């Protein structure tokens, strides 16, 4: 039996712990006992109990120097650097195992994808992989079947890690495209925000056309950035591509979808983060990713009008309705040409 350690005891970390406990020994590490599954063994925001076989500990209070076969990072994107730093200080032996990043996002200050953040935080390169797909914690926690993509540079390792998940609940497909999966997994959260904004403007019954139009323009921009950074084109048509984009943008339980509705009602990004924290509605990674994406766009010299506009709403510079009017006033281009959106 494989021993798997998960750092991050929030909704996603707790859900993964229960999922992987079907076939493995699982230890869930919390960085802070408050607001996590440490108290009462209930998964945060989902109201489902941890399985009895899942062990819980604090990162900073190691009871022994146990090792693991796989380390999973499942903290918010804003907390990844601190989580790796804590592990290096208190449980360095765990960093010797392959690392699977289950966090979806882009670093706020640097615009880097999470695998780069982890590598930089560790100071040396390890076996780092990622998992992404249409995986909503409230659904997965209730064992609603879904699929995911698991990527490592070593395809054999990706295949092995894929088998650790119970396939009838969480079917994983191995891949080598670490970059593409992360770009799609992170940026679809921002588009989910736009989908929520469309509901605020047009209502539940009449938002589908506007939302679909925004998602398709945004998807083209995701694909261009992914290819520019070294991702594979086929990843768009996987669980981590359009699969994740659809689930996050269409689901009413999506945190980013909820954030978009609030932005559409006139809140700023900071106000949304505060409100969702106070109301225990979860952490919308798309807002942080939008901040970080500005750095990625500047470095790549890639024009991404969909994402630039969403960022202006998040920053409070535009209302959702004003942004829509600006998008509709842009010059027409040939939709079939990827290069139409590049700038020199």
C-alpha positions as CSV (number, residue, x, y, z in Angstrom):
1,X,0.0,0.0,0.0
2,X,1.3,3.4,-0.9
3,X,1.6,6.2,1.7
4,X,0.3,9.5,0.4
5,X,0.7,12.8,2.3
6,X,-1.5,15.7,1.4
7,X,-0.6,19.2,2.6
8,X,-3.6,21.5,2.7
9,X,-6.6,20.5,4.9
10,X,-9.3,22.6,3.3
11,X,-12.2,21.5,1.1
12,X,-10.0,20.1,-1.7
13,X,-7.3,18.6,0.5
14,X,-9.9,16.8,2.6
15,X,-11.8,15.6,-0.4
16,X,-8.6,14.2,-2.0
17,X,-7.8,12.5,1.3
18,X,-11.1,10.6,1.4
19,X,-10.7,9.8,-2.3
20,X,-7.2,8.4,-2.1
21,X,-7.9,6.5,1.2
22,X,-9.9,4.0,-0.9
23,X,-6.6,2.4,-2.1
24,X,-3.8,4.0,0.0
25,X,-2.6,5.0,3.4
26,X,-3.3,8.8,3.7
27,X,-1.9,11.4,6.0
28,X,-3.5,14.9,5.8
29,X,-1.3,17.8,7.0
30,X,-2.8,21.1,8.0
31,X,-0.9,24.3,8.2
32,X,-3.4,25.9,10.6
33,X,-5.8,24.0,12.9
34,X,-8.4,26.7,12.7
35,X,-10.9,26.4,9.8
36,X,-9.7,23.0,8.6
37,X,-10.7,19.4,9.0
38,X,-8.5,19.2,12.1
39,X,-11.5,20.2,14.3
40,X,-14.3,17.7,14.2
41,X,-12.9,15.8,11.2
42,X,-15.4,17.5,8.9
43,X,-14.3,18.6,5.4
44,X,-14.5,22.4,5.3
45,X,-17.5,23.8,3.5
46,X,-18.8,20.4,2.4
47,X,-20.1,18.9,5.6
48,X,-18.8,15.4,5.0
49,X,-16.6,13.5,7.5
50,X,-13.1,12.4,6.9
51,X,-12.8,8.6,6.6
52,X,-11.6,6.9,9.8
53,X,-8.4,5.7,8.1
54,X,-7.2,9.2,7.2
55,X,-4.7,10.5,9.8
56,X,-4.4,14.2,10.4
57,X,-1.4,16.2,11.7
58,X,-0.1,19.7,11.8
59,X,2.8,20.5,9.4
60,X,4.7,22.3,12.1
61,X,4.2,19.6,14.8
62,X,5.7,16.4,13.4
63,X,5.2,13.3,15.6
64,X,7.8,11.3,13.7
65,X,10.0,11.4,10.6
66,X,7.8,9.2,8.4
67,X,8.3,9.3,4.6
68,X,5.9,9.0,1.8
69,X,5.5,7.6,-1.7
70,X,3.7,10.7,-3.0
71,X,3.3,14.3,-1.7
72,X,0.3,16.2,-2.8
73,X,0.1,20.0,-2.6
74,X,-3.5,21.1,-2.1
75,X,-3.3,24.6,-0.6
76,X,-4.5,27.9,-2.2
77,X,-2.3,29.3,-4.9
78,X,-1.3,32.2,-2.6
79,X,0.0,29.7,0.0
80,X,2.1,27.4,-2.1
81,X,5.5,29.0,-1.3
82,X,4.8,29.1,2.4
83,X,3.6,25.5,2.4
84,X,6.8,24.3,0.7
85,X,8.9,26.4,3.0
86,X,7.2,24.9,6.1
87,X,7.7,21.4,4.7
88,X,11.4,22.1,4.1
89,X,11.8,23.3,7.7
90,X,9.7,20.8,9.6
91,X,9.4,17.7,7.4
92,X,12.2,17.9,4.7
93,X,12.1,14.1,4.1
94,X,8.7,14.4,2.5
95,X,10.1,16.6,-0.2
96,X,12.2,13.6,-1.4
97,X,9.0,12.0,-2.8
98,X,7.4,12.8,-6.2
99,X,5.2,15.9,-5.8
100,X,1.7,16.2,-7.3
101,X,0.4,19.7,-7.4
102,X,-3.4,19.8,-7.0
103,X,-3.5,23.6,-6.7
104,X,-4.9,25.5,-9.7
105,X,-3.7,29.1,-10.2
106,X,-0.9,31.5,-11.1
107,X,1.3,33.2,-8.6
108,X,0.0,36.7,-7.8
109,X,3.4,38.5,-7.7
110,X,5.3,36.7,-10.5
111,X,2.8,35.3,-12.9
112,X,4.5,31.9,-12.6
113,X,2.6,28.6,-12.9
114,X,2.6,26.4,-9.7
115,X,5.3,23.9,-10.8
116,X,7.7,26.8,-11.2
117,X,6.8,28.2,-7.8
118,X,7.3,24.8,-6.2
119,X,10.7,24.3,-7.9
120,X,11.9,27.8,-6.9
121,X,10.7,27.3,-3.3
122,X,12.6,24.0,-3.0
123,X,15.8,25.4,-4.5
124,X,16.3,22.3,-6.7
125,X,14.2,20.3,-9.1
126,X,12.3,17.2,-8.0
127,X,9.8,15.0,-9.7
128,X,6.9,17.5,-10.0
129,X,3.6,16.7,-11.6
130,X,0.1,18.2,-11.8
131,X,-3.5,17.0,-11.7
132,X,-6.4,18.9,-13.3
133,X,-9.9,18.3,-14.6
134,X,-13.6,19.0,-14.1
135,X,-13.2,18.2,-10.4
136,X,-15.6,20.2,-8.1
137,X,-14.9,19.3,-4.5
138,X,-18.6,19.1,-3.4
139,X,-19.2,16.5,-6.2
140,X,-16.0,14.5,-5.7
141,X,-16.6,14.4,-2.0
142,X,-19.9,12.7,-2.7
143,X,-18.3,10.3,-5.1
144,X,-19.9,11.7,-8.2
145,X,-17.8,10.2,-11.1
146,X,-15.4,12.5,-12.9
147,X,-12.1,12.4,-14.9
148,X,-8.8,14.1,-14.6
149,X,-5.4,14.5,-16.3
150,X,-2.2,13.6,-14.3
151,X,1.0,14.8,-15.8
152,X,4.7,14.2,-15.1
153,X,7.6,14.6,-17.4
154,X,8.1,10.8,-16.8
155,X,5.0,9.2,-18.4
156,X,5.6,6.0,-16.5
157,X,5.3,8.0,-13.2
158,X,2.2,9.7,-14.5
159,X,0.7,6.3,-15.2
160,X,1.6,5.0,-11.8
161,X,0.2,8.0,-10.0
162,X,-3.0,7.7,-12.0
163,X,-3.6,4.2,-10.7
164,X,-3.5,5.4,-7.1
165,X,-7.0,7.1,-7.6
166,X,-10.1,4.9,-7.6
167,X,-11.0,4.8,-11.3
168,X,-14.7,4.3,-10.9
169,X,-14.9,7.7,-9.0
170,X,-11.9,9.7,-10.3
171,X,-10.6,8.3,-13.6
172,X,-7.2,9.7,-14.4
173,X,-5.5,9.9,-17.8
174,X,-1.7,10.1,-17.8
175,X,0.1,12.9,-19.7
176,X,3.4,14.7,-20.1
177,X,2.0,18.1,-20.6
178,X,2.7,19.7,-17.2
179,X,2.6,23.2,-18.6
180,X,-0.6,23.0,-20.7
181,X,-2.6,21.4,-17.9
182,X,-1.5,24.1,-15.5
183,X,-2.3,27.0,-17.9
184,X,-5.8,25.6,-18.6
185,X,-6.5,24.7,-15.0
186,X,-5.5,28.2,-13.8
187,X,-7.1,30.4,-16.5
188,X,-10.4,28.6,-16.7
189,X,-11.1,30.0,-13.2
190,X,-10.9,33.5,-14.6
191,X,-13.3,32.6,-17.4
192,X,-15.7,31.1,-14.8
193,X,-15.7,34.5,-13.2
194,X,-16.8,36.0,-16.5
195,X,-19.6,33.4,-16.8
196,X,-20.9,34.5,-13.4
197,X,-20.8,38.1,-14.4
198,X,-22.9,37.3,-17.5
199,X,-25.6,35.9,-15.2
200,X,-25.6,39.1,-13.2
201,X,-26.1,41.1,-16.4
202,X,-28.6,39.0,-18.2
203,X,-30.2,36.7,-15.6
204,X,-30.3,32.9,-15.2
205,X,-32.5,32.3,-18.2
206,X,-30.8,34.5,-20.9
207,X,-27.0,34.4,-20.1
208,X,-26.0,31.4,-22.2
209,X,-25.2,33.0,-25.5
210,X,-23.1,35.8,-23.9
211,X,-21.3,33.4,-21.6
212,X,-20.5,31.0,-24.4
213,X,-19.2,33.8,-26.5
214,X,-16.9,35.0,-23.7
215,X,-15.7,31.4,-22.9
216,X,-14.8,30.7,-26.5
217,X,-12.8,33.9,-27.0
218,X,-11.1,33.3,-23.7
219,X,-10.4,29.7,-24.6
220,X,-8.5,30.8,-27.7
221,X,-6.4,33.1,-25.5
222,X,-5.7,30.3,-23.1
223,X,-4.6,28.0,-25.9
224,X,-2.3,30.7,-27.3
225,X,-0.6,31.3,-24.0
226,X,-0.3,27.6,-23.3
227,X,1.4,27.0,-26.7
228,X,3.7,30.0,-26.2
229,X,4.8,28.6,-22.8
230,X,5.5,25.1,-24.2
231,X,2.1,23.4,-23.7
232,X,0.7,20.8,-26.1
233,X,-2.2,21.7,-28.4
234,X,-4.2,18.5,-27.6
235,X,-4.5,19.4,-23.9
236,X,-7.4,21.8,-24.8
237,X,-9.5,18.7,-25.6
238,X,-8.8,16.8,-22.4
239,X,-10.4,16.7,-18.9
240,X,-8.0,19.5,-17.9
241,X,-8.9,21.6,-20.9
242,X,-12.5,22.1,-22.1
243,X,-13.7,19.6,-19.5
244,X,-12.5,21.7,-16.6
245,X,-13.6,24.9,-18.3
246,X,-17.2,23.7,-18.7
247,X,-17.6,22.4,-15.2
248,X,-16.2,25.5,-13.5
249,X,-18.0,27.9,-15.7
250,X,-21.4,26.2,-15.6
251,X,-21.6,25.0,-12.1
252,X,-23.5,27.0,-9.4
253,X,-21.2,25.4,-6.7
254,X,-18.1,26.8,-8.4
255,X,-16.4,29.3,-6.2
256,X,-15.2,31.3,-9.2
257,X,-18.7,31.3,-10.7
258,X,-20.0,32.7,-7.4
259,X,-17.2,35.4,-7.4
260,X,-18.3,36.4,-10.9
261,X,-21.9,37.0,-9.8
262,X,-20.7,39.2,-7.0
263,X,-18.4,41.2,-9.3
264,X,-21.4,41.6,-11.7
265,X,-23.3,43.1,-8.8
266,X,-20.7,45.8,-8.4
267,X,-18.2,44.5,-5.9
268,X,-14.5,44.8,-6.5
269,X,-12.1,41.8,-6.3
270,X,-11.0,42.7,-2.8
271,X,-14.6,43.1,-1.6
272,X,-15.5,39.7,-3.2
273,X,-12.6,38.0,-1.4
274,X,-13.6,39.5,1.9
275,X,-17.3,38.7,1.4
276,X,-16.7,35.1,0.4
277,X,-14.3,34.5,3.4
278,X,-16.8,36.0,5.8
279,X,-19.7,34.0,4.4
280,X,-17.5,30.8,4.1
281,X,-18.1,30.5,0.4
282,X,-14.6,29.3,-0.4
283,X,-11.6,30.9,-2.0
284,X,-12.0,32.0,-5.6
285,X,-8.5,31.2,-7.1
286,X,-9.5,33.1,-10.3
287,X,-9.2,36.5,-8.7
288,X,-5.6,35.8,-7.6
289,X,-4.8,34.2,-11.0
290,X,-6.1,37.3,-12.8
291,X,-3.7,39.5,-10.8
292,X,-0.8,37.2,-11.7
293,X,-1.7,36.9,-15.3
294,X,-0.9,40.5,-15.9
295,X,2.8,39.6,-15.4
296,X,2.5,36.7,-17.8
297,X,0.9,38.9,-20.5
298,X,3.6,41.5,-20.1
299,X,6.4,39.0,-20.5
300,X,4.9,37.2,-23.4
301,X,3.7,40.3,-25.3
302,X,0.5,38.4,-26.0
303,X,-2.7,40.4,-26.3
304,X,-5.4,38.8,-24.2
305,X,-8.4,41.2,-24.3
306,X,-10.8,38.8,-22.6
307,X,-8.6,38.3,-19.6
308,X,-7.4,42.0,-19.5
309,X,-11.0,43.1,-19.4
310,X,-11.9,40.7,-16.6
311,X,-8.9,42.0,-14.6
312,X,-10.2,45.5,-15.0
313,X,-13.5,44.5,-13.5
314,X,-11.8,42.7,-10.6
315,X,-9.6,45.8,-10.0
316,X,-12.7,48.0,-9.9
317,X,-11.8,50.0,-13.0
318,X,-14.8,48.9,-15.0
319,X,-18.2,47.5,-14.3
320,X,-19.2,44.2,-15.9
321,X,-21.6,46.0,-18.3
322,X,-19.0,48.5,-19.3
323,X,-16.6,45.7,-20.1
324,X,-19.1,43.9,-22.3
325,X,-19.7,47.1,-24.3
326,X,-15.9,47.5,-24.8
327,X,-15.6,43.9,-26.0
328,X,-18.4,44.3,-28.5
329,X,-16.8,47.5,-29.9
330,X,-13.5,45.9,-30.7
331,X,-12.4,45.6,-34.4
332,X,-13.5,42.4,-36.1
333,X,-10.9,39.7,-36.8
334,X,-10.9,36.4,-38.6
335,X,-12.0,34.0,-35.9
336,X,-10.2,30.9,-37.4
337,X,-6.6,32.4,-37.2
338,X,-4.8,32.0,-33.9
339,X,-2.3,34.7,-34.9
340,X,-5.0,37.4,-35.1
341,X,-4.6,38.1,-31.4
342,X,-0.8,38.4,-31.2
343,X,0.8,41.8,-30.9
344,X,4.4,42.6,-31.6
